Amino acid sequence: MKTFQALAVVKQPVDLMWETVRDRMSDLGAMVEDVESITPIERTDLSEGRVRLVNEWQAAQRIPELLAKPLKVSTIGWVDTAVWDPATMVCTWSIQPLVFPDHIDCRGTTTYEAAMGGRGTRVTFQGSFDLAPGALGGLAKPLERPVGGFVESIISTMIPKNTRKIIEAAAAQLAAQA
């Protein structure tokens, strides 16, 4: 199991950041160069103000041609399922990559906290992922290691980096509206 974390501190109030990221995710994705699109799939209002969101992310980066054919996919994407709980200001999420979705477990939390004496927000994104043993067994032996490294790179680098950029885009959007 591999863990990852990202941190962002922005000069916008926590309530505004919470609502902006939760409710404008697809707009924010358009402001991040590594993200091609974020498409809302489902929004469900749950009890006690909680909201369940399902979004499909498509990265602007493409899978290298050497790996695209054996993986039978040319784009990098994932489905993000998140429950936003306003009582705790914690978003609990899971990610299902489009590559090997049945063999990867990726989940974590994003916590929103007041910072800078209430004038800012501290966002902590942390998670873990586990690639099931033998998940890459269907690939030719020489491809197992590069594909495993590629999947690990996406999960442990691209996803936290893009999440931090989404937070920064939300802060910039709020500053422009002020």
C-alpha positions in Angstrom: 0.0 0.0 0.0 1.3 3.4 -0.9 0.2 6.6 0.8 0.2 10.2 -0.5 -0.6 13.7 0.7 -1.0 17.2 -0.5 -1.5 20.5 1.4 -2.8 23.8 0.2 -3.3 27.0 2.2 -5.2 29.8 0.5 -6.5 33.2 1.4 -10.2 32.5 1.2 -12.7 31.7 4.0 -13.2 28.0 4.6 -17.0 28.0 4.0 -16.6 29.6 0.6 -13.8 27.2 -0.4 -15.8 24.2 0.7 -18.9 25.3 -1.3 -16.8 26.4 -4.4 -14.8 23.2 -4.7 -17.9 21.0 -4.0 -20.3 22.7 -6.3 -18.1 24.0 -9.1 -15.7 21.1 -9.7 -16.2 20.9 -13.5 -15.6 24.7 -13.9 -12.5 24.5 -11.7 -11.1 21.6 -13.8 -11.2 23.9 -16.9 -8.7 26.2 -15.0 -6.1 23.4 -14.5 -3.7 22.7 -17.4 -3.3 19.0 -16.6 -7.1 18.4 -16.5 -8.9 18.0 -19.8 -12.4 17.7 -18.2 -14.3 16.9 -15.0 -17.8 15.6 -15.9 -20.4 15.4 -13.2 -22.1 12.0 -13.2 -24.3 12.1 -10.1 -25.2 14.3 -7.2 -27.2 12.9 -4.3 -28.3 14.9 -1.2 -27.9 12.7 1.8 -29.0 13.2 5.5 -27.7 16.0 7.7 -26.6 18.2 4.7 -24.1 15.6 3.3 -23.8 15.4 -0.4 -22.5 12.5 -2.5 -20.9 13.5 -5.8 -19.6 11.3 -8.6 -17.3 12.9 -11.2 -15.3 11.5 -14.1 -11.9 13.1 -14.6 -10.0 13.1 -17.8 -6.4 14.1 -17.7 -4.8 16.2 -20.5 -1.8 13.9 -20.5 -2.0 10.8 -22.7 -0.8 7.3 -22.0 2.5 6.6 -23.8 1.9 4.7 -27.1 4.1 1.7 -25.9 1.6 1.2 -23.0 -1.7 2.3 -24.7 -2.1 -0.8 -26.9 -1.7 -3.5 -24.2 -3.8 -1.5 -21.8 -6.5 -0.9 -24.5 -6.9 2.7 -23.4 -5.2 5.9 -24.6 -6.3 8.5 -22.0 -5.7 8.8 -18.3 -9.0 9.1 -16.4 -10.7 8.1 -13.2 -14.1 8.2 -11.5 -14.1 10.1 -8.2 -16.9 9.3 -5.7 -17.0 11.6 -2.7 -19.2 12.3 0.3 -19.0 15.9 1.5 -19.9 16.2 5.2 -20.4 19.8 6.3 -20.5 18.9 10.0 -16.9 17.8 10.0 -15.7 19.7 6.8 -14.3 16.4 5.6 -14.8 15.0 2.1 -14.3 11.2 2.0 -13.5 10.0 -1.4 -12.6 6.9 -3.5 -11.1 6.9 -6.9 -11.5 4.2 -9.5 -9.0 4.6 -12.3 -10.1 3.6 -15.8 -7.0 1.4 -16.1 -7.3 -1.8 -14.0 -10.3 -0.6 -12.1 -10.9 -3.9 -10.4 -7.3 -4.2 -9.2 -6.7 -0.8 -7.6 -8.1 0.4 -4.3 -7.6 4.2 -3.9 -9.3 6.2 -1.1 -8.8 9.0 1.3 -10.0 12.3 2.8 -9.8 16.0 2.1 -10.1 18.1 5.2 -11.0 21.8 5.1 -9.9 23.9 8.2 -10.0 27.6 8.9 -6.5 29.2 8.8 -5.0 32.6 9.0 -7.3 33.7 11.8 -10.4 32.7 9.8 -9.3 34.6 6.7 -7.9 31.5 5.0 -8.4 27.8 4.5 -6.0 24.9 5.0 -6.9 21.9 2.8 -5.3 18.6 3.6 -5.6 15.9 0.9 -4.5 12.4 2.0 -5.0 9.0 0.7 -3.7 5.5 -0.1 -3.7 3.2 -2.9 -3.1 -0.5 -3.3 -2.5 -2.4 -6.5 -3.7 -5.9 -6.0 -1.1 -8.7 -6.3 -1.1 -10.2 -9.8 -3.1 -7.2 -11.2 -0.7 -6.9 -14.1 -0.3 -10.6 -14.7 -2.2 -10.4 -18.0 0.5 -8.2 -19.5 3.6 -9.4 -21.2 6.3 -9.8 -18.5 8.5 -6.9 -19.8 5.5 -4.5 -19.5 4.5 -5.3 -15.9 7.1 -3.1 -14.3 6.6 0.0 -16.5 2.8 -0.3 -16.3 3.0 -0.7 -12.5 5.2 2.3 -12.2 2.9 4.3 -14.6 -0.2 3.5 -12.5 1.7 4.3 -9.3 2.8 7.6 -10.8 -0.7 8.6 -11.7 -2.1 7.8 -8.3 0.7 9.2 -6.1 1.7 12.2 -8.2 -0.9 13.4 -10.6 -4.0 13.1 -8.5 -2.7 15.0 -5.4 -1.0 17.6 -7.7 -4.3 18.2 -9.6 -6.3 18.4 -6.3 -3.9 21.1 -5.0 -4.4 22.9 -8.3 -8.2 22.7 -8.1 -8.0 24.3 -4.6 -5.8 27.0 -5.9 -8.2 27.6 -8.9 -11.1 27.9 -6.5 -9.2 30.5 -4.4 -8.4 32.4 -7.6 -12.0 32.3 -8.8 -13.2 33.6 -5.4 -10.6 36.4 -5.4 -11.7 37.4 -8.9 -15.3 37.6 -7.8 -14.5 39.8 -4.8 
